[in-house]
Amino acid sequence: MVTAEGKPEPVGGADHADAVAAARRLQELLDDRAAGDAPVGDVTCAPHVPLNLAAVTMLHAGLRVDPGELRQDVLVAKARPVAAP
């Protein structure tokens, strides 16, 4: 869900606008990676140690998971305000 200033102009409904905002942010992260930069998330657990709930869920489902992934940060990105034309 995208709220506040991260929501772009309405493009056919709230869900569609949320998807557009998320896709724009994902494109920024992919562009960073293509430029050779590691994507940087907008949220971090530092200085605390994170608990990767995605890895915990995989363990619970019976899948094999590298134990290091349990304490690995997950990339979290916030949709950003759309610049005025």
Helices and strands as residue ranges (DSSP letters): G 4-6, H 14-34, H 53-60, G 67-71
